C-alpha cells in the first residue's frame, strides 16, 4: 500500500509538470516576437502579473514561511526564471522607450512590494502559522490578479467610443 506522503508527492510532481507546461505556453508568442523583432500589440501585463504571483508563491514555499513545501518552491522558482525571460524579451523588442519604461516601472514596483512583504512577514509574524496565513492571503490575491490580467488587457483594447448608443 502507498502512503499518504508518497501519494501527495506524486500528485505534487504531476501538478508541477502541468504548471510548467502552463508557464511555457507563451513560448510560441515570444518566438514570434523574436522573429519579427517587435512586440507589436502584445501586453506585458499578464507576464508581470504571473511574475508577481510566482514570487509570492516561492516565498510561501520557503521553510521559514511554510515548511515542507519544496514542490511549491521548485515550480515557482522555475516560473520566476521563465517569466523574467519573457519580460527581458519584451524589453528588448519593445518599440519605444515609453513602453520599456512602463515595463521597468512595473517590475520595480513588484520588487519593492515583494521586499516589503518579506520584511513585514519576517518582522511581524513569528510563527509558521502566522507567516503562512499572511503570505497565503497575498498569494490568493496575486492568483486572482494573474488570472484576471488577460481580461484587463482585453478590456483596455476594446473601443467603447465606437459602440452604438442605446
C-alpha positions in Angstrom: 0.0 0.0 0.0 1.2 3.5 -0.9 1.5 6.0 2.0 -0.3 9.4 2.0 3.0 11.2 1.8 4.1 9.3 -1.3 0.7 10.0 -3.0 0.8 13.7 -2.0 4.3 13.9 -3.5 3.3 12.1 -6.7 0.3 14.4 -7.2 2.5 17.4 -6.4 5.0 16.4 -9.1 2.2 15.9 -11.6 0.9 19.4 -10.7 4.4 20.8 -11.2 4.7 19.3 -14.6 1.3 20.7 -15.6 2.2 24.1 -14.2 5.5 24.1 -16.1 3.6 23.4 -19.3 1.3 26.3 -18.5 4.2 28.6 -17.8 5.9 27.6 -21.1 2.7 28.1 -23.2 3.6 31.6 -24.3 6.9 30.4 -25.9 5.3 30.5 -29.4 4.3 34.1 -28.8 7.8 35.1 -27.8 9.3 33.1 -30.8 7.0 35.2 -33.0 8.2 38.4 -31.2 11.8 37.4 -31.6 11.4 36.6 -35.4 9.5 39.9 -36.1 11.7 42.0 -33.9 8.7 43.7 -32.3 6.2 43.1 -29.5 3.5 44.6 -31.8 0.3 45.0 -29.7 1.2 42.4 -27.1 0.8 43.5 -23.5 3.4 42.8 -20.8 0.6 42.8 -18.1 0.0 39.1 -17.9 3.7 38.3 -17.6 4.2 40.9 -14.9 1.2 39.6 -13.1 2.5 36.0 -13.4 5.9 37.0 -12.1 4.4 38.7 -9.0 2.3 35.6 -8.4 5.2 33.2 -8.7 7.5 35.4 -6.4 4.9 35.4 -3.7 4.3 31.6 -4.0 8.0 31.0 -3.9 8.1 33.0 -0.7 5.2 30.9 0.7 7.1 27.7 0.0 10.2 28.7 1.8 10.9 26.7 5.0 10.8 30.0 7.1 7.2 30.5 6.0 5.7 27.1 5.2 7.9 24.2 5.9 8.0 21.0 3.7 6.8 22.8 0.6 9.8 22.1 -1.7 7.5 21.5 -4.7 6.0 24.9 -4.3 9.4 26.5 -4.3 10.7 24.5 -7.3 7.9 25.2 -9.7 7.6 28.9 -8.7 11.3 29.4 -8.8 11.4 27.9 -12.3 8.5 30.1 -13.3 10.2 33.2 -12.0 13.1 32.5 -14.3 10.7 31.8 -17.2 8.6 35.0 -16.6 11.8 37.1 -16.3 12.9 35.7 -19.6 9.6 36.8 -21.2 9.9 40.2 -19.7 13.5 40.7 -20.8 12.5 39.7 -24.4 9.6 42.2 -24.1 12.1 44.9 -23.1 14.5 44.1 -25.9 11.8 44.2 -28.6 9.6 47.0 -27.2 9.0 49.6 -29.9 9.6 52.7 -27.8 11.2 54.0 -24.6 7.8 54.8 -23.1 6.8 51.1 -23.4 10.1 49.9 -21.9 9.8 52.4 -19.1 6.3 51.2 -18.1 7.5 47.6 -18.0 10.6 48.5 -16.0 8.5 50.6 -13.6 6.0 47.7 -13.2 8.9 45.3 -12.5 10.4 47.8 -9.9 7.1 48.2 -8.1 6.8 44.4 -7.9 10.2 44.0 -6.5 9.7 46.8 -3.9 6.3 45.3 -2.8 7.9 41.8 -2.6 10.7 43.2 -0.4 8.2 44.9 1.8 6.2 41.7 2.1 9.3 39.8 3.1 10.2 42.4 5.6 6.8 42.6 7.2 6.4 38.8 7.4 9.8 38.2 8.9 9.5 41.0 11.5 5.8 40.9 12.5 4.9 37.2 12.2 6.9 35.0 14.4 5.3 31.6 13.8 5.0 29.4 10.7 1.2 29.6 11.0 1.1 33.4 11.0 3.6 33.7 8.2 1.7 31.1 6.1 -1.5 32.9 6.7 -0.2 36.3 5.8 1.7 35.2 2.7 -1.2 32.8 1.8 -3.7 35.6 1.7 -1.3 37.6 -0.6 -0.9 34.5 -2.7 -4.6 34.3 -3.3 -4.8 38.0 -4.2 -1.9 37.5 -6.7 -3.6 34.4 -8.1 -6.7 36.5 -8.8 -4.5 39.2 -10.4 -2.7 36.7 -12.6 -5.8 35.1 -13.9 -7.6 38.4 -14.4 -4.7 40.1 -16.2 -5.7 38.8 -19.7 -9.2 40.3 -19.1 -7.6 43.6 -18.2 -5.7 43.5 -21.5 -8.9 42.7 -23.4 -10.9 45.5 -21.9 -8.1 48.0 -22.3 -8.0 47.1 -26.1 -11.8 47.5 -26.6 -13.1 50.7 -28.2 -16.2 51.9 -26.3 -16.4 55.1 -28.3 -17.4 53.3 -31.4 -20.1 51.2 -29.8 -23.7 52.0 -30.8 -25.7 54.1 -28.3 -28.9 52.7 -26.9 
